[in-house]
Amino acid sequence: MSDRARSFPPIAAPDARVLVLGSMPGVASLAANQYYAHPRNAFWPIMATLFGFDAALDYPARTKALAAAGIAVWDVLHSCRRQGSLDSAIEDDTLVANDLAGFLAGHPAIRHVFFNGAKADSCFRRHIKLAMPEREIAFTRLPSTSPAHAGRSFEQKLLAWRAVADALKH
């Protein structure tokens, strides 16, 4: 029987304009108590390139840089059972979603949600119900920054993830 994995609190400033959603932190992230802590995960190098900070900064400085850029980070799932780190190992009948409707209500400047990979996208669409007709929010799936998603090079992922920086220009 696998252990129950639990997500972290969101990284978010009150004026965040973009939300990046993962599915559930992997084993390395859970052990470090940091989003995207696996040394081969491309998330921090991509964000550093897009927003002009050093990916080697300590975790609090990196999260501060993201928040200052208007980016919030969280996970679709609050908890689940999963052996290892792969999204494919998440046991679908054990999913408990985060309160994303409440989060979005508390962050009214968010106009674009980006999914870090297919599992985050599918879990959101299956388990999150939003009722905010007064507010337009765009949703975009991006290629996973996980080292398990080796089908694209860093440069290809970076090119796709430029959409995050572009969303902040509008």
ChimeraX commands (.cxc) that place a marker at each C-alpha (Angstrom):
marker #1 position 0.00,0.00,0.00 radius 0.5
marker #1 position 1.40,3.40,-0.93 radius 0.5
marker #1 position 1.63,6.38,1.39 radius 0.5
marker #1 position -0.70,9.32,1.05 radius 0.5
marker #1 position 1.07,12.27,-0.59 radius 0.5
marker #1 position 0.00,15.78,0.42 radius 0.5
marker #1 position 0.46,19.00,-1.51 radius 0.5
marker #1 position 2.07,22.18,-0.19 radius 0.5
marker #1 position 0.40,25.54,0.39 radius 0.5
marker #1 position 0.38,27.72,-2.71 radius 0.5
marker #1 position 3.09,30.19,-3.63 radius 0.5
marker #1 position 1.05,33.32,-4.30 radius 0.5
marker #1 position 0.98,37.05,-3.82 radius 0.5
marker #1 position -2.47,38.65,-3.52 radius 0.5
marker #1 position -2.00,40.33,-6.93 radius 0.5
marker #1 position -0.95,37.18,-8.84 radius 0.5
marker #1 position -2.09,37.26,-12.47 radius 0.5
marker #1 position -1.08,33.74,-13.58 radius 0.5
marker #1 position -1.49,30.40,-11.82 radius 0.5
marker #1 position 0.72,27.41,-12.66 radius 0.5
marker #1 position -0.84,24.15,-11.52 radius 0.5
marker #1 position 0.97,20.87,-11.12 radius 0.5
marker #1 position -0.68,17.60,-10.15 radius 0.5
marker #1 position 1.12,16.50,-6.96 radius 0.5
marker #1 position 4.72,17.05,-5.80 radius 0.5
marker #1 position 7.06,14.15,-6.48 radius 0.5
marker #1 position 9.09,12.28,-3.89 radius 0.5
marker #1 position 12.11,14.64,-4.12 radius 0.5
marker #1 position 9.86,17.69,-3.72 radius 0.5
marker #1 position 7.99,16.17,-0.78 radius 0.5
marker #1 position 11.29,15.29,0.92 radius 0.5
marker #1 position 12.66,18.82,0.39 radius 0.5
marker #1 position 9.30,20.49,1.16 radius 0.5
marker #1 position 9.75,22.53,-2.03 radius 0.5
marker #1 position 7.93,22.74,-5.32 radius 0.5
marker #1 position 9.87,21.21,-8.23 radius 0.5
marker #1 position 12.86,20.13,-6.12 radius 0.5
marker #1 position 14.06,17.28,-8.36 radius 0.5
marker #1 position 17.42,18.44,-9.72 radius 0.5
marker #1 position 16.47,17.50,-13.30 radius 0.5
marker #1 position 13.03,19.15,-13.23 radius 0.5
marker #1 position 13.10,22.03,-15.72 radius 0.5
marker #1 position 10.60,24.25,-13.86 radius 0.5
marker #1 position 13.04,26.51,-12.01 radius 0.5
marker #1 position 15.52,26.86,-14.91 radius 0.5
marker #1 position 12.61,27.75,-17.22 radius 0.5
marker #1 position 11.14,30.29,-14.80 radius 0.5
marker #1 position 14.58,31.79,-14.15 radius 0.5
marker #1 position 15.17,32.19,-17.88 radius 0.5
marker #1 position 11.75,33.73,-18.49 radius 0.5
marker #1 position 11.77,36.10,-15.52 radius 0.5
marker #1 position 15.42,37.03,-15.14 radius 0.5
marker #1 position 16.51,35.45,-11.88 radius 0.5
marker #1 position 19.17,32.89,-11.01 radius 0.5
marker #1 position 17.83,29.33,-10.83 radius 0.5
marker #1 position 20.53,28.61,-8.23 radius 0.5
marker #1 position 19.03,31.06,-5.72 radius 0.5
marker #1 position 17.77,29.50,-2.52 radius 0.5
marker #1 position 14.15,28.36,-2.51 radius 0.5
marker #1 position 12.71,31.36,-0.64 radius 0.5
marker #1 position 14.39,33.76,-3.10 radius 0.5
marker #1 position 13.07,31.80,-6.10 radius 0.5
marker #1 position 9.52,31.78,-4.74 radius 0.5
marker #1 position 9.78,35.51,-4.01 radius 0.5
marker #1 position 10.94,36.13,-7.60 radius 0.5
marker #1 position 7.94,34.22,-8.96 radius 0.5
marker #1 position 5.50,36.05,-6.73 radius 0.5
marker #1 position 7.05,39.39,-7.72 radius 0.5
marker #1 position 6.55,38.45,-11.39 radius 0.5
marker #1 position 2.82,37.85,-10.77 radius 0.5
marker #1 position 2.98,34.05,-10.82 radius 0.5
marker #1 position 1.25,31.76,-8.35 radius 0.5
marker #1 position 2.10,28.04,-8.07 radius 0.5
marker #1 position -0.04,25.30,-6.60 radius 0.5
marker #1 position -1.26,21.78,-7.30 radius 0.5
marker #1 position -4.64,20.54,-8.42 radius 0.5
marker #1 position -4.50,17.78,-5.82 radius 0.5
marker #1 position -4.46,18.28,-2.08 radius 0.5
marker #1 position -3.68,14.61,-1.49 radius 0.5
marker #1 position -3.64,11.21,-3.14 radius 0.5
marker #1 position -2.10,7.78,-2.85 radius 0.5
marker #1 position 0.82,7.13,-5.15 radius 0.5
marker #1 position 3.89,4.90,-5.14 radius 0.5
marker #1 position 6.91,6.86,-6.35 radius 0.5
marker #1 position 6.72,10.15,-8.22 radius 0.5
marker #1 position 5.06,9.37,-11.53 radius 0.5
marker #1 position 1.68,10.91,-12.27 radius 0.5
marker #1 position 0.70,7.61,-13.86 radius 0.5
marker #1 position 1.03,5.97,-10.41 radius 0.5
marker #1 position -1.57,8.27,-8.81 radius 0.5
marker #1 position -4.50,6.13,-7.68 radius 0.5
marker #1 position -7.49,7.96,-9.16 radius 0.5
marker #1 position -9.94,6.74,-6.54 radius 0.5
marker #1 position -7.88,8.41,-3.77 radius 0.5
marker #1 position -7.78,11.96,-5.17 radius 0.5
marker #1 position -8.72,14.89,-2.97 radius 0.5
marker #1 position -8.65,18.21,-4.85 radius 0.5
marker #1 position -7.45,21.53,-3.52 radius 0.5
marker #1 position -9.99,24.35,-3.20 radius 0.5
marker #1 position -9.09,26.02,-6.46 radius 0.5
marker #1 position -12.43,27.82,-6.74 radius 0.5
marker #1 position -11.74,29.42,-3.37 radius 0.5
marker #1 position -8.16,30.20,-4.35 radius 0.5
marker #1 position -9.25,31.90,-7.58 radius 0.5
marker #1 position -11.94,33.83,-5.74 radius 0.5
marker #1 position -9.26,35.08,-3.35 radius 0.5
marker #1 position -6.93,36.03,-6.22 radius 0.5
marker #1 position -9.20,37.99,-8.55 radius 0.5
marker #1 position -6.37,39.25,-10.79 radius 0.5
marker #1 position -5.60,35.72,-12.08 radius 0.5
marker #1 position -6.63,35.60,-15.72 radius 0.5
marker #1 position -4.68,32.58,-16.94 radius 0.5
marker #1 position -4.14,29.10,-15.53 radius 0.5
marker #1 position -1.34,26.98,-16.96 radius 0.5
marker #1 position -1.20,23.24,-16.34 radius 0.5
marker #1 position 2.24,21.71,-15.86 radius 0.5
marker #1 position 1.52,18.58,-17.86 radius 0.5
marker #1 position -1.39,16.38,-18.86 radius 0.5
marker #1 position -2.21,14.94,-15.42 radius 0.5
marker #1 position -2.70,18.38,-13.86 radius 0.5
marker #1 position -4.98,19.31,-16.76 radius 0.5
marker #1 position -7.04,16.12,-16.62 radius 0.5
marker #1 position -7.39,16.17,-12.82 radius 0.5
marker #1 position -8.50,19.80,-12.93 radius 0.5
marker #1 position -11.09,19.17,-15.62 radius 0.5
marker #1 position -12.39,16.07,-13.86 radius 0.5
marker #1 position -12.41,17.23,-10.23 radius 0.5
marker #1 position -12.66,21.03,-10.11 radius 0.5
marker #1 position -15.95,22.82,-10.62 radius 0.5
marker #1 position -15.68,26.55,-11.21 radius 0.5
marker #1 position -18.71,28.80,-11.23 radius 0.5
marker #1 position -17.38,32.25,-12.09 radius 0.5
marker #1 position -19.26,33.47,-15.16 radius 0.5
marker #1 position -18.33,37.07,-14.35 radius 0.5
marker #1 position -14.65,36.36,-14.83 radius 0.5
marker #1 position -12.81,35.19,-17.92 radius 0.5
marker #1 position -9.96,32.82,-17.20 radius 0.5
marker #1 position -7.92,31.13,-19.92 radius 0.5
marker #1 position -6.65,27.58,-19.40 radius 0.5
marker #1 position -3.59,26.19,-21.21 radius 0.5
marker #1 position -1.81,22.86,-20.88 radius 0.5
marker #1 position 1.97,23.07,-21.18 radius 0.5
marker #1 position 4.46,20.23,-21.50 radius 0.5
marker #1 position 5.48,18.81,-18.15 radius 0.5
marker #1 position 8.73,20.12,-16.73 radius 0.5
marker #1 position 9.29,16.72,-15.07 radius 0.5
marker #1 position 12.41,14.77,-15.96 radius 0.5
marker #1 position 10.05,11.84,-16.65 radius 0.5
marker #1 position 8.73,13.84,-19.61 radius 0.5
marker #1 position 11.84,13.36,-21.72 radius 0.5
marker #1 position 10.08,13.56,-25.09 radius 0.5
marker #1 position 10.96,17.25,-25.38 radius 0.5
marker #1 position 14.27,19.00,-24.92 radius 0.5
marker #1 position 14.77,21.85,-22.47 radius 0.5
marker #1 position 14.70,24.29,-25.38 radius 0.5
marker #1 position 11.38,22.90,-26.64 radius 0.5
marker #1 position 9.87,23.12,-23.16 radius 0.5
marker #1 position 11.19,26.65,-22.73 radius 0.5
marker #1 position 9.64,27.70,-26.04 radius 0.5
marker #1 position 6.23,26.35,-24.97 radius 0.5
marker #1 position 6.50,27.87,-21.50 radius 0.5
marker #1 position 7.12,31.35,-22.98 radius 0.5
marker #1 position 3.31,31.49,-23.02 radius 0.5
marker #1 position 3.47,32.18,-19.27 radius 0.5
marker #1 position 5.55,35.31,-19.78 radius 0.5
marker #1 position 3.36,36.33,-22.72 radius 0.5
marker #1 position 0.22,36.03,-20.57 radius 0.5
marker #1 position 1.65,38.54,-18.11 radius 0.5
marker #1 position 2.05,41.13,-20.88 radius 0.5
marker #1 position -1.70,41.39,-21.42 radius 0.5
marker link #1:1,2 radius 0.2
marker link #1:2,3 radius 0.2
marker link #1:3,4 radius 0.2
marker link #1:4,5 radius 0.2
marker link #1:5,6 radius 0.2
marker link #1:6,7 radius 0.2
marker link #1:7,8 radius 0.2
marker link #1:8,9 radius 0.2
marker link #1:9,10 radius 0.2
marker link #1:10,11 radius 0.2
marker link #1:11,12 radius 0.2
marker link #1:12,13 radius 0.2
marker link #1:13,14 radius 0.2
marker link #1:14,15 radius 0.2
marker link #1:15,16 radius 0.2
marker link #1:16,17 radius 0.2
marker link #1:17,18 radius 0.2
marker link #1:18,19 radius 0.2
marker link #1:19,20 radius 0.2
marker link #1:20,21 radius 0.2
marker link #1:21,22 radius 0.2
marker link #1:22,23 radius 0.2
marker link #1:23,24 radius 0.2
marker link #1:24,25 radius 0.2
marker link #1:25,26 radius 0.2
marker link #1:26,27 radius 0.2
marker link #1:27,28 radius 0.2
marker link #1:28,29 radius 0.2
marker link #1:29,30 radius 0.2
marker link #1:30,31 radius 0.2
marker link #1:31,32 radius 0.2
marker link #1:32,33 radius 0.2
marker link #1:33,34 radius 0.2
marker link #1:34,35 radius 0.2
marker link #1:35,36 radius 0.2
marker link #1:36,37 radius 0.2
marker link #1:37,38 radius 0.2
marker link #1:38,39 radius 0.2
marker link #1:39,40 radius 0.2
marker link #1:40,41 radius 0.2
marker link #1:41,42 radius 0.2
marker link #1:42,43 radius 0.2
marker link #1:43,44 radius 0.2
marker link #1:44,45 radius 0.2
marker link #1:45,46 radius 0.2
marker link #1:46,47 radius 0.2
marker link #1:47,48 radius 0.2
marker link #1:48,49 radius 0.2
marker link #1:49,50 radius 0.2
marker link #1:50,51 radius 0.2
marker link #1:51,52 radius 0.2
marker link #1:52,53 radius 0.2
marker link #1:53,54 radius 0.2
marker link #1:54,55 radius 0.2
marker link #1:55,56 radius 0.2
marker link #1:56,57 radius 0.2
marker link #1:57,58 radius 0.2
marker link #1:58,59 radius 0.2
marker link #1:59,60 radius 0.2
marker link #1:60,61 radius 0.2
marker link #1:61,62 radius 0.2
marker link #1:62,63 radius 0.2
marker link #1:63,64 radius 0.2
marker link #1:64,65 radius 0.2
marker link #1:65,66 radius 0.2
marker link #1:66,67 radius 0.2
marker link #1:67,68 radius 0.2
marker link #1:68,69 radius 0.2
marker link #1:69,70 radius 0.2
marker link #1:70,71 radius 0.2
marker link #1:71,72 radius 0.2
marker link #1:72,73 radius 0.2
marker link #1:73,74 radius 0.2
marker link #1:74,75 radius 0.2
marker link #1:75,76 radius 0.2
marker link #1:76,77 radius 0.2
marker link #1:77,78 radius 0.2
marker link #1:78,79 radius 0.2
marker link #1:79,80 radius 0.2
marker link #1:80,81 radius 0.2
marker link #1:81,82 radius 0.2
marker link #1:82,83 radius 0.2
marker link #1:83,84 radius 0.2
marker link #1:84,85 radius 0.2
marker link #1:85,86 radius 0.2
marker link #1:86,87 radius 0.2
marker link #1:87,88 radius 0.2
marker link #1:88,89 radius 0.2
marker link #1:89,90 radius 0.2
marker link #1:90,91 radius 0.2
marker link #1:91,92 radius 0.2
marker link #1:92,93 radius 0.2
marker link #1:93,94 radius 0.2
marker link #1:94,95 radius 0.2
marker link #1:95,96 radius 0.2
marker link #1:96,97 radius 0.2
marker link #1:97,98 radius 0.2
marker link #1:98,99 radius 0.2
marker link #1:99,100 radius 0.2
marker link #1:100,101 radius 0.2
marker link #1:101,102 radius 0.2
marker link #1:102,103 radius 0.2
marker link #1:103,104 radius 0.2
marker link #1:104,105 radius 0.2
marker link #1:105,106 radius 0.2
marker link #1:106,107 radius 0.2
marker link #1:107,108 radius 0.2
marker link #1:108,109 radius 0.2
marker link #1:109,110 radius 0.2
marker link #1:110,111 radius 0.2
marker link #1:111,112 radius 0.2
marker link #1:112,113 radius 0.2
marker link #1:113,114 radius 0.2
marker link #1:114,115 radius 0.2
marker link #1:115,116 radius 0.2
marker link #1:116,117 radius 0.2
marker link #1:117,118 radius 0.2
marker link #1:118,119 radius 0.2
marker link #1:119,120 radius 0.2
marker link #1:120,121 radius 0.2
marker link #1:121,122 radius 0.2
marker link #1:122,123 radius 0.2
marker link #1:123,124 radius 0.2
marker link #1:124,125 radius 0.2
marker link #1:125,126 radius 0.2
marker link #1:126,127 radius 0.2
marker link #1:127,128 radius 0.2
marker link #1:128,129 radius 0.2
marker link #1:129,130 radius 0.2
marker link #1:130,131 radius 0.2
marker link #1:131,132 radius 0.2
marker link #1:132,133 radius 0.2
marker link #1:133,134 radius 0.2
marker link #1:134,135 radius 0.2
marker link #1:135,136 radius 0.2
marker link #1:136,137 radius 0.2
marker link #1:137,138 radius 0.2
marker link #1:138,139 radius 0.2
marker link #1:139,140 radius 0.2
marker link #1:140,141 radius 0.2
marker link #1:141,142 radius 0.2
marker link #1:142,143 radius 0.2
marker link #1:143,144 radius 0.2
marker link #1:144,145 radius 0.2
marker link #1:145,146 radius 0.2
marker link #1:146,147 radius 0.2
marker link #1:147,148 radius 0.2
marker link #1:148,149 radius 0.2
marker link #1:149,150 radius 0.2
marker link #1:150,151 radius 0.2
marker link #1:151,152 radius 0.2
marker link #1:152,153 radius 0.2
marker link #1:153,154 radius 0.2
marker link #1:154,155 radius 0.2
marker link #1:155,156 radius 0.2
marker link #1:156,157 radius 0.2
marker link #1:157,158 radius 0.2
marker link #1:158,159 radius 0.2
marker link #1:159,160 radius 0.2
marker link #1:160,161 radius 0.2
marker link #1:161,162 radius 0.2
marker link #1:162,163 radius 0.2
marker link #1:163,164 radius 0.2
marker link #1:164,165 radius 0.2
marker link #1:165,166 radius 0.2
marker link #1:166,167 radius 0.2
marker link #1:167,168 radius 0.2
marker link #1:168,169 radius 0.2
marker link #1:169,170 radius 0.2
view
